[in-house]
Amino acid sequence: MRVNSIFIRNCLVGRQGNELHKQHFGNADSDLLFWQSASTALHPLLSEKFLQHLRDVDSDSALAEIDAEFLQNVQTLFEAAALDACVDSGVIARPYVPGMAYRAFADAASGTGKDAFTAAIAHADKHDVAVLDALVTIRPPFSPESAIRQVCTLLREYHVTEVSGDRYAPGFVTEAFQRQRITYKPSERDRSTIYLDLLPRVNAGQVRLLDNPDLLRELRGLERHRASTKDRVDHRRGAHDDVANAAAGSLVMAGAVRSRSMQVVDVLGSGRVIRTVGGRKQPDITEDLPDEIRFDPSWRHYAMKEGITAALARYNEQRAGTFKEESKVNEMTTRVVGEAN
């Protein structure tokens, strides 16, 4: 046996992983060593509590990253049961509450095609649950100017003076909203990112949806297209996601406002991380995490949820296990290379 090089890659997705598995797994004539093993087998020190946290955040990704299961290239994004659990049955809109911080998102359209012009308003409650308050759907044909006027009427009912949306015809859309004295800001998140940001909140039950048939149908029909670099989320061929996009955008914005404790802020270049709670800036406990995991969203979430002591203990256990595994790999590699020579 001769070892020319060692190349390690984990989490091969979909067709690529299946094809490599069929071609190289158990093939003595292949020059590629292919193994399939769950994280718990390779790293037995991983706690079930930590693994369950990762599964709760994104169950599909956990199948690949923890359980070493090959994923299909295209999957339904949301589980029907998870969505149904987030619906407030019979509630089609929620009234304006004075003093509430509302966020709005619009999905603009020309009015000449098949897409609707939609907008949604949401807020986050004191328990960090993103709550959908209102939806407006304007079906074609329509004048974009008149559609924007209708949207602005809804925004004013909730005392909203700013709305975000995609970059569809940004010049015209921005100016049309300005004429209604509403500020329009193109979203920093693209459509796929919005849906993927909403996914863990839905799975955790941190979202309250309106009982809107169009919204639920579109959310159930969203597909997740797996890729080696970045996943893409879109509606099925011939379907629409205008209502879903507006609702998801407003919910993600509302959730982000309440979840500022997860944001990283560099204070005057000092490197000190702070969090904002109730408008007051407080030290973030995650600043005590080691640098290599300090800005990792999964570790930060774990530390905020379980406490810094538990996070550090988990990290130290993993490091100890990693060193042991590295020693075994180095020993095995030395032995194999020695035999080859």
C-alpha positions as CSV (number, residue, x, y, z in Angstrom):
1,M,0.0,0.0,0.0
2,R,1.4,3.4,-1.0
3,V,0.0,6.6,0.4
4,N,0.7,9.5,-2.0
5,S,-1.4,12.1,-0.1
6,I,-4.1,12.5,2.5
7,F,-7.2,14.5,1.7
8,I,-10.0,14.7,4.3
9,R,-13.4,16.2,3.6
10,N,-16.5,15.8,5.6
11,C,-20.2,16.3,4.9
12,L,-20.4,15.4,1.2
13,V,-23.9,16.4,0.1
14,G,-26.4,14.7,-2.1
15,R,-25.5,13.1,-5.4
16,Q,-21.8,13.9,-5.1
17,G,-21.5,12.0,-1.8
18,N,-23.5,9.1,-3.0
19,E,-21.5,8.7,-6.2
20,L,-18.1,8.9,-4.4
21,H,-19.4,6.4,-1.8
22,K,-20.4,3.9,-4.5
23,Q,-17.2,4.3,-6.4
24,H,-14.6,4.2,-3.6
25,F,-16.1,2.8,-0.4
26,G,-14.7,-0.7,0.2
27,N,-12.8,-0.7,-3.1
28,A,-9.3,-2.0,-2.5
29,D,-8.2,-0.9,-6.0
30,S,-9.2,2.8,-5.3
31,D,-6.6,5.3,-4.4
32,L,-9.3,7.3,-2.4
33,L,-10.0,6.1,1.1
34,F,-13.7,6.9,1.8
35,W,-15.3,6.3,5.2
36,Q,-18.7,7.1,6.5
37,S,-19.1,7.5,10.3
38,A,-21.3,9.5,12.7
39,S,-19.6,12.2,14.8
40,T,-20.3,10.2,18.0
41,A,-18.2,7.3,16.7
42,L,-15.3,9.5,15.7
43,H,-15.6,11.8,18.7
44,P,-17.2,9.9,21.6
45,L,-16.7,12.9,24.0
46,L,-19.4,14.9,22.3
47,S,-22.3,15.3,24.7
48,E,-25.8,14.4,23.6
49,K,-27.0,17.7,24.9
50,F,-24.8,19.6,22.6
51,L,-25.6,17.4,19.6
52,Q,-29.4,17.8,20.4
53,H,-28.9,21.6,20.4
54,L,-27.4,21.4,16.8
55,R,-30.3,19.2,15.7
56,D,-32.8,21.7,17.1
57,V,-31.2,24.5,15.2
58,D,-31.2,22.7,11.8
59,S,-32.3,19.1,11.8
60,D,-31.4,18.5,8.1
61,S,-27.9,19.8,8.4
62,A,-27.5,17.7,11.5
63,L,-28.2,14.6,9.6
64,A,-25.2,15.2,7.4
65,E,-22.8,16.9,9.9
66,I,-23.6,14.6,12.9
67,D,-25.1,11.4,11.6
68,A,-23.2,11.2,8.4
69,E,-26.4,10.7,6.3
70,F,-26.3,11.6,2.6
71,L,-28.8,14.4,2.0
72,Q,-30.9,14.8,-1.1
73,N,-30.0,17.8,-3.3
74,V,-33.5,19.2,-3.0
75,Q,-35.6,19.1,0.2
76,T,-38.6,20.7,1.6
77,L,-37.4,23.6,3.8
78,F,-40.0,23.6,6.6
79,E,-41.6,20.6,8.2
80,A,-45.4,20.8,8.1
81,A,-45.8,19.9,11.7
82,A,-43.3,22.7,12.8
83,L,-45.2,25.3,10.7
84,D,-48.6,24.1,12.0
85,A,-47.4,24.5,15.6
86,C,-46.6,28.2,14.9
87,V,-50.0,29.1,13.5
88,D,-52.5,31.0,15.7
89,S,-55.7,29.4,14.5
90,G,-58.4,31.8,13.4
91,V,-56.1,34.9,13.8
92,I,-55.9,36.7,10.5
93,A,-54.5,40.0,11.8
94,R,-53.4,41.5,15.2
95,P,-54.3,45.0,16.3
96,Y,-51.8,47.8,16.7
97,V,-50.4,48.1,20.3
98,P,-49.0,51.5,21.3
99,G,-45.3,51.5,22.1
100,M,-44.6,48.2,20.2
101,A,-41.6,48.2,17.9
102,Y,-42.9,47.0,14.6
103,R,-40.9,46.0,11.5
104,A,-42.1,45.8,7.9
105,F,-40.9,44.0,4.8
106,A,-42.2,44.3,1.3
107,D,-41.9,42.1,-1.8
108,A,-42.5,44.5,-4.8
109,A,-43.8,43.5,-8.2
110,S,-44.6,45.3,-11.5
111,G,-48.3,44.4,-11.6
112,T,-48.1,43.2,-15.2
113,G,-46.9,39.6,-14.5
114,K,-48.1,36.9,-12.2
115,D,-46.4,38.0,-9.0
116,A,-48.3,39.8,-6.3
117,F,-47.1,42.9,-4.4
118,T,-47.0,41.9,-0.8
119,A,-46.0,43.4,2.6
120,A,-45.9,42.2,6.2
121,I,-45.6,43.7,9.6
122,A,-44.2,41.8,12.7
123,H,-42.8,42.5,16.2
124,A,-41.0,40.5,18.8
125,D,-42.6,39.9,22.2
126,K,-40.8,39.9,25.6
127,H,-39.9,36.2,25.2
128,D,-38.0,36.8,22.0
129,V,-40.8,35.3,19.9
130,A,-41.3,36.9,16.5
131,V,-45.0,37.6,15.9
132,L,-46.6,38.2,12.5
133,D,-49.2,41.0,12.9
134,A,-50.4,41.9,9.4
135,L,-50.2,40.9,5.7
136,V,-51.3,42.7,2.6
137,T,-51.5,41.0,-0.8
138,I,-52.2,42.9,-4.0
139,R,-52.9,40.6,-6.9
140,P,-52.1,41.6,-10.5
141,P,-53.0,43.5,-12.6
142,F,-52.2,46.7,-10.6
143,S,-50.3,49.9,-10.8
144,P,-47.1,49.8,-8.7
145,E,-47.8,53.3,-7.5
146,S,-51.3,52.4,-6.3
147,A,-50.0,49.2,-4.7
148,I,-47.4,51.2,-2.8
149,R,-50.1,53.6,-1.6
150,Q,-52.1,50.6,-0.2
151,V,-49.0,49.2,1.5
152,C,-48.2,52.6,3.1
153,T,-51.8,52.8,4.4
154,L,-51.2,49.6,6.3
155,L,-47.8,50.8,7.5
156,R,-49.3,53.9,9.0
157,E,-51.9,51.9,10.9
158,Y,-48.9,50.4,12.8
159,H,-47.0,53.7,13.0
160,V,-44.2,52.2,10.8
161,T,-42.1,54.8,8.9
162,E,-39.5,52.4,7.4
163,V,-39.8,49.3,5.3
164,S,-37.3,46.9,3.9
165,G,-37.5,44.8,0.8
166,D,-35.6,43.2,-2.1
167,R,-33.7,45.2,-4.7
168,Y,-36.5,45.0,-7.4
169,A,-36.5,48.3,-9.3
170,P,-34.8,50.0,-6.3
171,G,-34.9,53.5,-7.8
172,F,-38.6,53.6,-8.6
173,V,-39.7,51.7,-5.5
174,T,-37.6,53.9,-3.1
175,E,-38.9,57.1,-4.7
176,A,-42.5,55.9,-4.7
177,F,-42.3,55.1,-0.9
178,Q,-40.6,58.4,-0.3
179,R,-43.5,60.2,-1.9
180,Q,-45.6,58.5,0.8
181,R,-43.1,59.7,3.4
182,I,-42.0,56.1,4.1
183,T,-38.3,55.2,3.9
184,Y,-37.5,52.1,1.8
185,K,-34.3,50.3,2.5
186,P,-33.1,47.4,0.4
187,S,-32.5,44.3,2.6
188,E,-29.0,43.2,3.3
189,R,-30.3,39.6,3.3
190,D,-31.2,37.9,0.1
191,R,-34.3,35.7,-0.2
192,S,-32.5,32.4,0.7
193,T,-30.7,33.9,3.7
194,I,-34.1,35.2,5.0
195,Y,-35.7,31.8,4.8
196,L,-32.6,30.0,6.3
197,D,-32.6,32.5,9.2
198,L,-36.2,31.9,9.8
199,L,-35.8,28.1,9.8
200,P,-34.3,27.6,13.3
201,R,-36.9,30.0,14.8
202,V,-39.7,27.9,13.3
203,N,-38.2,24.7,14.5
204,A,-37.8,26.1,18.0
205,G,-41.4,27.4,18.1
206,Q,-40.1,31.0,18.3
207,V,-42.5,32.3,15.7
208,R,-46.2,33.1,15.7
209,L,-47.9,33.0,12.3
210,L,-51.2,34.3,11.1
211,D,-53.9,31.8,9.9
212,N,-53.4,32.8,6.2
213,P,-53.9,30.0,3.7
214,D,-51.7,31.6,1.0
215,L,-48.9,32.1,3.5
216,L,-49.0,28.6,4.8
217,R,-49.2,27.1,1.3
218,E,-46.2,29.0,0.1
219,L,-44.1,28.3,3.2
220,R,-44.9,24.5,2.9
221,G,-43.9,24.6,-0.8
222,L,-40.4,26.2,-0.3
223,E,-37.5,24.0,-1.4
224,R,-34.0,23.9,-0.1
225,H,-31.4,23.3,-2.8
226,R,-28.2,21.9,-1.3
227,A,-24.8,23.0,-2.6
228,S,-21.2,22.7,-1.5
229,T,-20.9,26.4,-1.0
230,K,-24.3,27.9,0.0
231,D,-27.8,26.5,0.1
232,R,-30.5,28.1,-2.0
233,V,-34.1,28.4,-1.1
234,D,-36.8,28.9,-3.7
235,H,-40.4,28.0,-4.5
236,R,-41.3,25.1,-6.7
237,R,-41.6,25.5,-10.4
238,G,-44.8,27.2,-11.3
239,A,-45.5,28.3,-7.7
240,H,-45.0,31.6,-5.9
241,D,-43.5,32.8,-2.6
242,D,-44.5,36.5,-2.6
243,V,-46.5,36.2,0.7
244,A,-44.0,33.9,2.3
245,N,-41.1,36.3,1.4
246,A,-42.7,39.3,2.9
247,A,-43.8,37.5,6.1
248,A,-40.4,35.8,6.6
249,G,-38.6,39.1,6.0
250,S,-40.6,40.9,8.7
251,L,-40.3,38.1,11.1
252,V,-36.5,37.8,10.7
253,M,-36.1,41.6,11.1
254,A,-38.3,41.6,14.3
255,G,-36.4,38.7,15.7
256,A,-33.1,40.3,15.0
257,V,-34.1,43.4,16.9
258,R,-34.9,41.4,20.0
259,S,-31.8,39.2,19.6
260,R,-29.2,41.9,19.7
261,S,-27.5,40.0,22.5
262,M,-26.2,37.7,19.8
263,Q,-24.6,40.5,17.8
264,V,-20.9,41.2,18.1
265,V,-19.9,44.8,18.6
266,D,-16.3,46.0,18.8
267,V,-16.2,48.9,21.3
268,L,-13.8,51.6,20.1
269,G,-11.6,48.9,18.6
270,S,-10.9,47.3,22.0
271,G,-12.1,43.9,20.9
272,R,-14.5,43.9,23.8
273,V,-17.9,42.3,22.9
274,I,-21.0,43.8,24.3
275,R,-24.7,43.0,24.1
276,T,-27.7,45.2,24.2
277,V,-30.5,44.3,26.6
278,G,-33.6,46.6,26.9
279,G,-31.6,49.4,25.4
280,R,-28.8,49.1,27.9
281,K,-25.4,47.9,26.9
282,Q,-24.0,45.1,29.1
283,P,-20.9,42.9,28.9
284,D,-21.6,39.7,26.8
285,I,-20.7,36.5,28.6
286,T,-19.5,35.0,25.3
287,E,-16.5,37.3,25.4
288,D,-14.9,34.7,27.7
289,L,-15.1,32.1,25.0
290,P,-11.7,31.2,23.4
291,D,-11.0,33.2,20.2
292,E,-11.3,30.3,17.8
293,I,-15.0,29.8,18.8
294,R,-15.9,33.2,20.1
295,F,-17.7,34.3,16.9
296,D,-19.1,30.9,16.0
297,P,-22.9,31.3,16.1
298,S,-23.5,27.8,17.4
299,W,-21.1,28.2,20.3
300,R,-22.4,31.7,21.1
301,H,-26.0,30.4,21.1
302,Y,-24.9,27.5,23.3
303,A,-23.1,29.8,25.7
304,M,-26.0,32.2,26.0
305,K,-28.5,29.3,26.5
306,E,-26.5,27.0,28.8
307,G,-24.1,29.4,30.4
308,I,-20.4,30.2,29.9
309,T,-19.2,27.5,32.4
310,A,-21.0,24.8,30.5
311,A,-19.7,26.1,27.2
312,L,-16.1,26.2,28.4
313,A,-16.4,22.7,29.9
314,R,-17.8,21.4,26.6
315,Y,-15.0,23.1,24.7
316,N,-12.3,21.7,26.9
317,E,-13.7,18.2,26.6
318,Q,-13.8,18.5,22.8
319,R,-10.2,19.8,22.7
320,A,-9.0,16.9,24.9
321,G,-10.8,14.4,22.6
322,T,-9.4,16.1,19.5
323,F,-5.8,15.8,20.8
324,K,-6.4,12.1,21.4
325,E,-7.8,11.6,18.0
326,E,-5.0,13.6,16.3
327,S,-2.4,11.4,18.1
328,K,-4.1,8.3,16.9
329,V,-4.2,9.6,13.3
330,N,-0.6,10.7,13.4
331,E,0.4,7.3,14.8
332,M,-1.6,5.5,12.1
333,T,-0.2,7.7,9.3
334,T,3.4,7.1,10.5
335,R,2.8,3.4,10.5
336,V,1.2,3.3,7.1
337,V,3.9,5.4,5.5
338,G,6.6,3.3,7.2
339,E,5.0,0.1,5.8
340,A,4.8,1.7,2.3
341,N,8.5,2.5,2.4
